[in-house]
Amino acid sequence: MSSPWFLLVIAGLLEIVWATSMKASDGFTKIGPSALTAVAAFASFWLLAAAMKDLPLGTAYAVWVGIGVVGAALTGMILFGDGATAQRLAGIGLIIAGIATLKLA
């Protein structure tokens, strides 16, 4: 069986995939991105649940959400032209610091 941390990281990366494909689906009006959203979301939740068998709830959920938030914010900046202001980048840095603190605690 894979490490729960490995499963959690993959689940977080899949959260980025489904959030990005949801944006690309244009309100679920495009079949390909809509299907990818559903598949990635299911896989992300399934892997999160598997990781939570061995990891504390608060830590696992915070890490999963944090990976998704940071990844989606950066993907939005890169692919969709979302603003990359100093404040937004500082916020991303604070999220990463919070995730690291929870992992170490």
GROMACS elastic network, one bead per residue, 0.5 to 0.9 nm:
[ bonds ]
;  ai    aj funct       b0    kb
    1     4     6  0.86728   500
    2     5     6  0.83832   500
    2     6     6  0.67451   500
    2     7     6  0.68395   500
    3     6     6  0.51933   500
    3     7     6  0.64050   500
    3     8     6  0.86503   500
    3    51     6  0.79509   500
    4     7     6  0.50376   500
    4     8     6  0.60646   500
    4     9     6  0.86703   500
    4    47     6  0.88070   500
    4    48     6  0.87735   500
    4    50     6  0.72671   500
    4    52     6  0.74904   500
    4    53     6  0.80057   500
    4    54     6  0.64706   500
    4    55     6  0.69970   500
    5     9     6  0.61881   500
    5    10     6  0.86387   500
    5    51     6  0.68170   500
    5    55     6  0.81427   500
    5    60     6  0.85151   500
    6     9     6  0.52097   500
    6    10     6  0.62920   500
    6    11     6  0.85602   500
    6    51     6  0.82958   500
    7    10     6  0.51959   500
    7    11     6  0.60695   500
    7    12     6  0.86229   500
    7    47     6  0.56928   500
    7    48     6  0.70002   500
    7    50     6  0.73477   500
    7    51     6  0.57956   500
    8    12     6  0.61542   500
    8    13     6  0.86401   500
    8    44     6  0.85745   500
    8    47     6  0.64913   500
    8    48     6  0.56622   500
    8    49     6  0.88327   500
    8    50     6  0.82933   500
    8    51     6  0.56864   500
    8    52     6  0.83477   500
    8    60     6  0.71032   500
    8    61     6  0.89339   500
    8    63     6  0.77319   500
    8    64     6  0.63907   500
    9    12     6  0.50173   500
    9    13     6  0.62064   500
    9    14     6  0.85980   500
    9    48     6  0.88563   500
    9    63     6  0.81140   500
    9    64     6  0.70679   500
    9    67     6  0.75797   500
   10    13     6  0.50364   500
   10    14     6  0.61590   500
   10    15     6  0.85821   500
   10    44     6  0.74686   500
   10    47     6  0.74390   500
   10    48     6  0.87007   500
   11    14     6  0.50814   500
   11    15     6  0.62659   500
   11    16     6  0.89283   500
   11    40     6  0.88320   500
   11    41     6  0.88608   500
   11    43     6  0.71076   500
   11    45     6  0.68832   500
   11    46     6  0.78839   500
   11    47     6  0.53312   500
   11    48     6  0.56969   500
   11    51     6  0.88271   500
   11    64     6  0.67819   500
   11    67     6  0.89032   500
   11    68     6  0.88735   500
   12    16     6  0.66433   500
   12    17     6  0.88748   500
   12    44     6  0.67777   500
   12    47     6  0.89295   500
   12    48     6  0.80558   500
   12    63     6  0.76584   500
   12    65     6  0.68682   500
   12    66     6  0.78317   500
   12    67     6  0.51535   500
   12    68     6  0.53867   500
   12    71     6  0.85869   500
   13    16     6  0.51666   500
   13    17     6  0.65240   500
   13    18     6  0.89523   500
   13    44     6  0.79502   500
   13    64     6  0.84411   500
   13    67     6  0.67885   500
   13    68     6  0.66335   500
   13    71     6  0.75789   500
   14    18     6  0.62178   500
   14    19     6  0.85042   500
   14    40     6  0.55496   500
   14    41     6  0.69407   500
   14    43     6  0.71942   500
   14    44     6  0.52743   500
   14    45     6  0.89280   500
   14    68     6  0.80026   500
   15    18     6  0.52555   500
   15    19     6  0.61000   500
   15    20     6  0.84619   500
   15    40     6  0.69881   500
   15    41     6  0.64453   500
   15    43     6  0.88808   500
   15    44     6  0.58976   500
   15    45     6  0.84477   500
   15    64     6  0.79127   500
   15    65     6  0.80166   500
   15    67     6  0.78648   500
   15    68     6  0.52353   500
   15    69     6  0.86136   500
   15    71     6  0.85085   500
   15    72     6  0.82562   500
   16    19     6  0.52135   500
   16    20     6  0.59974   500
   16    21     6  0.84318   500
   16    40     6  0.88507   500
   16    67     6  0.76541   500
   16    68     6  0.50048   500
   16    69     6  0.76505   500
   16    70     6  0.85658   500
   16    71     6  0.56497   500
   16    72     6  0.52950   500
   16    75     6  0.80490   500
   17    20     6  0.52276   500
   17    21     6  0.59733   500
   17    22     6  0.83867   500
   17    36     6  0.80189   500
   17    37     6  0.72467   500
   17    40     6  0.64177   500
   17    41     6  0.81848   500
   17    68     6  0.86931   500
   17    71     6  0.89416   500
   17    72     6  0.82339   500
   18    21     6  0.50566   500
   18    22     6  0.58614   500
   18    23     6  0.85778   500
   18    33     6  0.86368   500
   18    34     6  0.88629   500
   18    36     6  0.67638   500
   18    38     6  0.72227   500
   18    39     6  0.79504   500
   18    40     6  0.52439   500
   18    41     6  0.55943   500
   18    44     6  0.85048   500
   19    22     6  0.50883   500
   19    23     6  0.64502   500
   19    24     6  0.87588   500
   19    37     6  0.71127   500
   19    40     6  0.89529   500
   19    41     6  0.84011   500
   19    68     6  0.80078   500
   19    72     6  0.66288   500
   20    23     6  0.52144   500
   20    24     6  0.62796   500
   20    25     6  0.86335   500
   20    33     6  0.87362   500
   20    37     6  0.80677   500
   20    72     6  0.66414   500
   20    75     6  0.73125   500
   20    76     6  0.76786   500
   21    25     6  0.59114   500
   21    26     6  0.89381   500
   21    32     6  0.86977   500
   21    34     6  0.68043   500
   21    35     6  0.86827   500
   21    36     6  0.64150   500
   21    37     6  0.54073   500
   21    40     6  0.88941   500
   22    25     6  0.50167   500
   22    26     6  0.71559   500
   22    27     6  0.71887   500
   22    28     6  0.70601   500
   22    33     6  0.65489   500
   22    34     6  0.63458   500
   22    36     6  0.82071   500
   22    37     6  0.55983   500
   22    38     6  0.88068   500
   23    26     6  0.58886   500
   23    27     6  0.71977   500
   23    28     6  0.86022   500
   23    33     6  0.83817   500
   24    27     6  0.81126   500
   24    28     6  0.84745   500
   24    30     6  0.79065   500
   24    33     6  0.60441   500
   24    34     6  0.81247   500
   25    29     6  0.59205   500
   25    31     6  0.72091   500
   25    32     6  0.74808   500
   25    34     6  0.52437   500
   25    35     6  0.88006   500
   25    37     6  0.81610   500
   26    29     6  0.55999   500
   26    30     6  0.64310   500
   26    33     6  0.85223   500
   26    34     6  0.85816   500
   27    30     6  0.78262   500
   27    34     6  0.84139   500
   28    31     6  0.70718   500
   28    33     6  0.76577   500
   28    34     6  0.52740   500
   28    35     6  0.87977   500
   29    33     6  0.87928   500
   29    34     6  0.74086   500
   30    33     6  0.60220   500
   30    34     6  0.60207   500
   30    35     6  0.86568   500
   31    34     6  0.50646   500
   31    35     6  0.60173   500
   31    36     6  0.85714   500
   32    35     6  0.52915   500
   32    36     6  0.62623   500
   32    37     6  0.86478   500
   33    37     6  0.60737   500
   33    38     6  0.87632   500
   34    37     6  0.50714   500
   34    38     6  0.65050   500
   34    39     6  0.88708   500
   35    38     6  0.52207   500
   35    39     6  0.62875   500
   35    40     6  0.85480   500
   36    39     6  0.51941   500
   36    40     6  0.58812   500
   36    41     6  0.82522   500
   37    40     6  0.53497   500
   37    41     6  0.59069   500
   37    42     6  0.85157   500
   38    41     6  0.52244   500
   38    42     6  0.61621   500
   38    43     6  0.86251   500
   39    42     6  0.52754   500
   39    43     6  0.61932   500
   39    44     6  0.85193   500
   40    43     6  0.51210   500
   40    44     6  0.59088   500
   40    45     6  0.85639   500
   41    44     6  0.50490   500
   41    45     6  0.61683   500
   41    46     6  0.84947   500
   42    45     6  0.53217   500
   42    46     6  0.60809   500
   42    47     6  0.86302   500
   43    46     6  0.50468   500
   43    47     6  0.60901   500
   43    48     6  0.84638   500
   44    47     6  0.53116   500
   44    48     6  0.61058   500
   44    49     6  0.86313   500
   45    49     6  0.61223   500
   45    50     6  0.86105   500
   46    49     6  0.51598   500
   46    50     6  0.62797   500
   46    51     6  0.87294   500
   47    51     6  0.61302   500
   47    52     6  0.85442   500
   48    51     6  0.51229   500
   48    52     6  0.61402   500
   48    53     6  0.89403   500
   48    60     6  0.76006   500
   48    61     6  0.78225   500
   48    64     6  0.73954   500
   49    52     6  0.50657   500
   49    53     6  0.67552   500
   50    53     6  0.55506   500
   50    54     6  0.79335   500
   51    54     6  0.59440   500
   51    55     6  0.62156   500
   51    60     6  0.73863   500
   52    56     6  0.65582   500
   52    57     6  0.62393   500
   52    60     6  0.63682   500
   52    61     6  0.82855   500
   53    56     6  0.82849   500
   53    57     6  0.89163   500
   55    58     6  0.86387   500
   55    59     6  0.71621   500
   55    60     6  0.60159   500
   56    59     6  0.54690   500
   56    60     6  0.59789   500
   56    61     6  0.84255   500
   57    60     6  0.53010   500
   57    61     6  0.59539   500
   57    62     6  0.83474   500
   58    61     6  0.53751   500
   58    62     6  0.59651   500
   58    63     6  0.84845   500
   58   102     6  0.85253   500
   59    62     6  0.52116   500
   59    63     6  0.60471   500
   59    64     6  0.84979   500
   59    99     6  0.81075   500
   59   102     6  0.58955   500
   59   103     6  0.65750   500
   59   105     6  0.88537   500
   60    63     6  0.52832   500
   60    64     6  0.60988   500
   60    65     6  0.85794   500
   60   103     6  0.86087   500
   61    64     6  0.50959   500
   61    65     6  0.60337   500
   61    66     6  0.82856   500
   62    65     6  0.51983   500
   62    66     6  0.57749   500
   62    67     6  0.84687   500
   62    98     6  0.87589   500
   62    99     6  0.67384   500
   62   102     6  0.78840   500
   63    67     6  0.60645   500
   63    68     6  0.85059   500
   63    98     6  0.89543   500
   63    99     6  0.56439   500
   63   100     6  0.84071   500
   63   102     6  0.79021   500
   63   103     6  0.77263   500
   64    67     6  0.53649   500
   64    68     6  0.63216   500
   64    69     6  0.86790   500
   65    68     6  0.50127   500
   65    69     6  0.59596   500
   65    70     6  0.85075   500
   66    69     6  0.50458   500
   66    70     6  0.59884   500
   66    71     6  0.81872   500
   66    95     6  0.65159   500
   66    96     6  0.71405   500
   66    98     6  0.85599   500
   66    99     6  0.65490   500
   67    70     6  0.54066   500
   67    71     6  0.58313   500
   67    72     6  0.82519   500
   67    96     6  0.82823   500
   67    99     6  0.85130   500
   68    71     6  0.51453   500
   68    72     6  0.57407   500
   68    73     6  0.82778   500
   69    72     6  0.52082   500
   69    73     6  0.59675   500
   69    74     6  0.85160   500
   69    92     6  0.82588   500
   69    95     6  0.83947   500
   70    73     6  0.51943   500
   70    74     6  0.61604   500
   70    75     6  0.84729   500
   70    92     6  0.59489   500
   70    93     6  0.86995   500
   70    95     6  0.73938   500
   70    96     6  0.76493   500
   71    74     6  0.52064   500
   71    75     6  0.59240   500
   71    76     6  0.83971   500
   72    76     6  0.59074   500
   72    77     6  0.85150   500
   73    76     6  0.51044   500
   73    77     6  0.63281   500
   73    78     6  0.87572   500
   73    82     6  0.80050   500
   73    88     6  0.86509   500
   73    92     6  0.79768   500
   74    77     6  0.50673   500
   74    78     6  0.62008   500
   74    79     6  0.85119   500
   74    82     6  0.85420   500
   74    84     6  0.83534   500
   74    89     6  0.89117   500
   74    92     6  0.87100   500
   75    78     6  0.50320   500
   75    79     6  0.56793   500
   75    80     6  0.73862   500
   75    81     6  0.89743   500
   75    82     6  0.86236   500
   76    79     6  0.54320   500
   76    81     6  0.63280   500
   76    82     6  0.53008   500
   76    83     6  0.83630   500
   77    80     6  0.58582   500
   77    83     6  0.59835   500
   77    84     6  0.60901   500
   78    81     6  0.60459   500
   78    82     6  0.74148   500
   78    84     6  0.89285   500
   79    82     6  0.80396   500
   81    84     6  0.83940   500
   83    88     6  0.79060   500
   84    87     6  0.81902   500
   84    88     6  0.62410   500
   84    89     6  0.65520   500
   85    88     6  0.52640   500
   85    89     6  0.62743   500
   85    90     6  0.85446   500
   86    89     6  0.51332   500
   86    90     6  0.59919   500
   86    91     6  0.85122   500
   87    90     6  0.50281   500
   87    91     6  0.61215   500
   87    92     6  0.86559   500
   88    91     6  0.50103   500
   88    92     6  0.62874   500
   88    93     6  0.86603   500
   89    92     6  0.50226   500
   89    93     6  0.62432   500
   89    94     6  0.87173   500
   90    94     6  0.62604   500
   90    95     6  0.87036   500
   91    94     6  0.50380   500
   91    95     6  0.62876   500
   91    96     6  0.87038   500
   92    95     6  0.50824   500
   92    96     6  0.62959   500
   92    97     6  0.86586   500
   93    96     6  0.51314   500
   93    97     6  0.62050   500
   93    98     6  0.86440   500
   94    98     6  0.61363   500
   94    99     6  0.86443   500
   95    98     6  0.50572   500
   95    99     6  0.62398   500
   95   100     6  0.86454   500
   96    99     6  0.51225   500
   96   100     6  0.61773   500
   96   101     6  0.85746   500
   97   100     6  0.51464   500
   97   101     6  0.61307   500
   97   102     6  0.87029   500
   98   101     6  0.50643   500
   98   102     6  0.62576   500
   98   103     6  0.86398   500
   99   102     6  0.51818   500
   99   103     6  0.61809   500
   99   104     6  0.86460   500
  100   103     6  0.50954   500
  100   104     6  0.61783   500
  100   105     6  0.85811   500
  101   104     6  0.51812   500
  101   105     6  0.60641   500
  102   105     6  0.50956   500
